[in-house]
Amino acid sequence: MRRYIGPALTISTLLLAVDVSAATKHYRLAWDGDASSSAVIGFSPDVNSSNPYVSYGYSTNESSWNSAFVSNSETFDSGITSHFVRLQNLNADSPVYFRVCDQNGCGERFWFRTAPAENAPFVVIAGGDTRTGHTTRRQGNTLLAKIRPLAVMHGGDFTNANSASEMREFLDDWELTYSSDTIDGYSYKRIYPLIPTHGNHEDDNYSTLCEVFGVDFNGDGDCSPSDTYGAVQVSPLLRIYTLNSQFQNSGWSSYASAMNNWLSSDLSSYGSAASWRLAQYHKPMFPHYSGKSDNPTLFNWWAQPFYDYAMNLVVESDTHLTKMTEAVIPSGNNFSTTNNGGTVYVGEGSWGAPARSANDAKTWTIDMASIQQFKVIQVSESGLVVRTAQFDNTAETLTREARAADPLILPDNVNWWSANRLGESMNLIANNAGRSVIQESSDSNGSFSLPISDDVFISSRYASSNFNHDPEGLLADGSDHTYGTLYTLIKFDLGSLSGCSSISSATLQLNVTNRSGSTFGIYQAANNWSEENATWNSVGGSSVRGNLAESFVPFYKGLESIDLLSSGLLNSWLSGMNTGLVIAARSGINGVDFTSKESGMSPALKVEATCNNFALKAKPAASTYQGLIPQRVTGDMRPDKLLPTLPGISQLRGHQVEVPIKLIEESAKLDQSQGIAAHL
């Protein structure tokens, strides 16, 4: 229950705040409603703080500032007291400068920016699973400060044990997300609004989000499990839905019903009030790590309404890896790929928590990897651009001036992950129904994946048979008891290399589904072939093996990466005939299985080259964001045709209260037997 110790009034102080220091710490900011006009400032007392309040204004002239008092205080795990000040009726798209004050004076200077009320573009960050791996967590937090997003979506699992001591460490580390600025001669810290999500490591306390971050999604003034879901209207461009996947646990059915009824109602009434709709929750419907079980309940709850109401992008967490999927549509008890507009799913956590093997690709997976990351999403009227930022210290720091000049700019030298086929960025446009369509392109760094044109296997025992589209995918074996000798044939479309002056990297990626300790060779194909008619006899049997390019042992399931640059294969194909490659056993008796482009994640050839023909830029230059985002398809979902009225309260109520069950906390389950997949 929230404990009110003062009205949420705003009065003019007409007093210059004394430059001493308030006895407060752990400042945080949250959004839980209309982001253009409201925000929740949270902080904790540092020993003894009496009658704290927030002094704030729209300039650095503190004599013009107003004061807002604590609206409620909460105690988390009997160890962290937090005070929350709710600012309302703020000016849209404006800097808000503030200090937390008490009997000792006023503390550090902070500022944040309210969301725009118009269709102005911006950047948001989305990630989750900060519970362990504190060194990496801090790297991610530092990177966030360099990027200067408008807001941050956190997918849950803030800490491991959900204890007061671990939450203090989280809040200590969260201070690394502050950006340092000097404004009118004063030192300020920019603080970023957080939209929090309930994860399974918060299951011992379903009120964690409101006790630590002060969110009150349903606006009832009560801190309860019902504050784990709701919607934030960021601007006319974006509405963010936060859901609680842990309500699928036993004992929470009435909360689940209330949440899902609210979701359908809100999507129906207000979903079209934004050009783009994003959702976040913790547990993936279909994890991309084999050690995690699917969550069919979540699929049954949300997959269809997501599609029906044009949810554009869903950010999942929990599994500690990265993934990007095709635009998908629910089909039976799974998804199928659609080229006509669907929902794209990305994720899955790893903002510090140990990366797990990315070893469970689906037929609709574009790419996945075991890396530490969060997503950086550029939002504009014309599209969404989604990138995966890996955590290291290479990124430059954006200045306040650079961000002000260009709301979509990203720092130089961010270690972007390059996804199969897409490169460093996934570009989403909307069809006439508002659903997401992936627009493929390459990035300006010349880092991209060559599209696969043909993949098939051939069998010596079935020498006249063609195995294109075979459900077993791609096979290679020296002496299989059914098929005899098996070769995998793969060919890539080299058209993307036209206009490239040099190639500095070429890496073949294969998704291994049946591992082997045998040694396999990658050969240049000596004869030309196509997947529609390739047979053992048609390609010349074993003579199809040309020069040996490289050898490898596919000892682990998941992504296998093989460096092909030194082999000269690409140059040979470019200067002669593109005959593709052959994968065949060199020694050993165990075969290997890969997914094909028809059975799952397709083989990929990732290339880095100096090229002049890329249409889209991975790193927009300052003040040049317009035109860098793909053009949005116009239609019935244009903002000028959308509902003009936003809800003041973003949930519908009516549930019955149940006693929550405390679940056993889950430890990291890094499957050492399967190792870490590629991309590490």
Salt bridges, closest charged atoms under 4 A:
ASP19 OD1 - ARG99 NH2 2.67
ASP19 OD1 - ARG109 NH1 3.28
ASP32 OD2 - ARG86 NH2 2.89
GLU62 OE1 - ARG99 NH1 3.00
GLU62 OE2 - ARG109 NE 2.81
GLU74 OE2 - ARG2 NE 3.71
ASP93 OD1 - ARG113 NE 3.23
GLU108 OE2 - LYS189 NZ 3.21
ASP129 OD1 - HIS282 NE2 3.82
ASP129 OD1 - HIS320 NE2 3.31
ASP157 OD2 - ARG131 NE 3.81
ASP157 OD2 - HIS201 NE2 3.96
ASP157 OD2 - HIS282 NE2 3.09
GLU169 OE1 - HIS134 ND1 3.92
ASP172 OD1 - HIS26 NE2 2.61
ASP173 OD2 - ARG137 NH2 2.78
ASP173 OD2 - ARG138 NH1 3.40
ASP181 OD1 - ARG148 NH2 2.46
ASP203 OD1 - HIS198 NE2 2.89
ASP216 OD1 - ARG2 NH1 3.66
ASP220 OD2 - ARG653 NH1 2.75
ASP227 OD2 - ARG2 NH1 3.68
ASP266 OD2 - ARG239 NH2 2.93
GLU316 OE1 - LYS323 NZ 2.46
ASP318 OD1 - HIS282 NE2 3.08
ASP318 OD2 - LYS292 NZ 3.15
GLU326 OE2 - ARG421 NH1 2.67
GLU348 OE2 - HIS288 ND1 3.12
GLU348 OE2 - LYS323 NZ 2.87
ASP360 OD2 - LYS362 NZ 3.06
ASP367 OD2 - LYS606 NZ 3.00
GLU401 OE2 - ARG400 NH2 3.79
GLU440 OE2 - ARG421 NE 2.74
GLU531 OE2 - LYS597 NZ 2.95
GLU598 OE2 - HIS469 ND1 3.73
GLU598 OE2 - LYS597 NZ 2.93
ASP640 OD1 - ARG638 NE 3.83
GLU666 OE1 - HIS201 NE2 3.58
GLU666 OE2 - LYS292 NZ 2.27
GLU666 OE2 - LYS669 NZ 3.33
